[in-house]
Amino acid sequence: MTLDRLAFRAVLGRFASGVTVVSTVHDGLDHAMTASAFSSVSLDPPLVAVFVNRRNRFHGAVVASRQWAVSILAESGQDAASWFASPGRSETDQFGRVDHVRGDVTGAPLVRQAIGWLECETWAEYDGGDHLILVGRVVSARVLPDDTDIGTEGWDRPLLYYRSHYAALLRSSADERSQVALRAAIIEDGAYDEGQRGPGAHERG
Ligand SMILES: Cc1cc2nc3c(=O)[nH]c(=O)nc-3n(C[C@H](O)[C@H](O)[C@H](O)COP(=O)(O)O)c2cc1C
């Protein structure tokens, strides 16, 4: 039986996720792309994975540099998510308009409008069809302070992605820490459709 590709894409799009920016420095240039196909892999050793379309410019840069960072975006990072997903943006000054700091270990740019940051060294690369499965050993991890109240404006509010839309968590109230993920609200169309590029592991529909 042949696979219904539309259904395939539609199912993948129904996997709600966070949104990251993965970044690296290669040949003195900053490279970054928006990625929702990010996963934890192992606690010991500490490993994570991102899935990189081989056609993306970021692919060549990160394969060469073998050092990269992951910024887990906050709601306020939505503009950065859109920017690092826009095709044809200049390669020479990708972070010119994005507030960032440098990772202590890798020197990769970390997006400030994020709620957690990882720096990684490439641990393994696997064939993932039209994507590269890039596994990184985490060499540095930073998160917002644990005691930051989840209701505090601007703090600890992850950017979400579902069916090509950016979304935000709706919380019941500031003090209900145990009921964080109650509901999500669509905030904007993310306009991410790789239909022109063929199917991918992280496709949304
Ligand atoms: C919400 C969202 C999630 C994305 N996730 C991924 C992903 O996980 N892997 C990927 O290769 N591309 C992903 N993309 C697409 C890339 O961000 C996009 O193709 C980008 O322009 C690549 O930039 P580059 O060619 O400069 O590397 C995503 C786009 C959006 C909007």
The ligand as an SDF file (V2000), in Angstrom:
LIG
                    3D

 31 33  0  0  0  0  0  0  0  0999 V2000
    8.7920   26.5740   13.2640 C   0  0  0  0  0  0  0  0  0  0  0  0
    9.8330   26.0770   12.2840 C   0  0  0  0  0  0  0  0  0  0  0  0
   10.5410   24.9280   12.5560 C   0  0  0  0  0  0  0  0  0  0  0  0
   11.5290   24.4520   11.6850 C   0  0  0  0  0  0  0  0  0  0  0  0
   12.2120   23.3250   12.0140 N   0  0  0  0  0  0  0  0  0  0  0  0
   13.1980   22.9060   11.2110 C   0  0  0  0  0  0  0  0  0  0  0  0
   13.9690   21.7720   11.5980 C   0  0  0  0  0  0  0  0  0  0  0  0
   13.7780   21.1910   12.6570 O   0  0  0  0  0  0  0  0  0  0  0  0
   14.9610   21.3560   10.7540 N   0  0  0  0  0  0  0  0  0  0  0  0
   15.2150   22.0040    9.5680 C   0  0  0  0  0  0  0  0  0  0  0  0
   16.1310   21.5770    8.8470 O   0  0  0  0  0  0  0  0  0  0  0  0
   14.5110   23.0940    9.1870 N   0  0  0  0  0  0  0  0  0  0  0  0
   13.5230   23.5670    9.9860 C   0  0  0  0  0  0  0  0  0  0  0  0
   12.8060   24.6710    9.6450 N   0  0  0  0  0  0  0  0  0  0  0  0
   13.1340   25.3580    8.3870 C   0  0  0  0  0  0  0  0  0  0  0  0
   14.3970   26.2220    8.4890 C   0  0  0  0  0  0  0  0  0  0  0  0
   14.3370   27.0810    9.6220 O   0  0  0  0  0  0  0  0  0  0  0  0
   14.5120   27.0840    7.2330 C   0  0  0  0  0  0  0  0  0  0  0  0
   14.5690   26.2400    6.0970 O   0  0  0  0  0  0  0  0  0  0  0  0
   15.7110   28.0290    7.2790 C   0  0  0  0  0  0  0  0  0  0  0  0
   15.5200   29.0670    6.3330 O   0  0  0  0  0  0  0  0  0  0  0  0
   17.0320   27.3480    6.9760 C   0  0  0  0  0  0  0  0  0  0  0  0
   18.0200   28.3420    6.9020 O   0  0  0  0  0  0  0  0  0  0  0  0
   19.4110   28.1260    6.1750 P   0  0  0  0  0  0  0  0  0  0  0  0
   19.1260   27.6790    4.7610 O   0  0  0  0  0  0  0  0  0  0  0  0
   20.1090   29.4480    6.2420 O   0  0  0  0  0  0  0  0  0  0  0  0
   20.1290   27.0700    6.9380 O   0  0  0  0  0  0  0  0  0  0  0  0
   11.8060   25.1590   10.4940 C   0  0  0  0  0  0  0  0  0  0  0  0
   11.0910   26.3360   10.2150 C   0  0  0  0  0  0  0  0  0  0  0  0
   10.1130   26.7910   11.1020 C   0  0  0  0  0  0  0  0  0  0  0  0
    9.3580   28.0590   10.8220 C   0  0  0  0  0  0  0  0  0  0  0  0
  1  2  1  0
  2  3  1  0
  2 30  2  0
  3  4  2  0
  4  5  1  0
  4 28  1  0
  5  6  2  0
  6  7  1  0
  6 13  1  0
  7  8  2  0
  7  9  1  0
  9 10  1  0
 10 11  2  0
 10 12  1  0
 12 13  2  0
 13 14  1  0
 14 15  1  0
 14 28  1  0
 15 16  1  0
 16 17  1  0
 16 18  1  0
 18 19  1  0
 18 20  1  0
 20 21  1  0
 20 22  1  0
 22 23  1  0
 23 24  1  0
 24 25  2  0
 24 26  1  0
 24 27  1  0
 28 29  2  0
 29 30  1  0
 30 31  1  0
M  END
$$$$
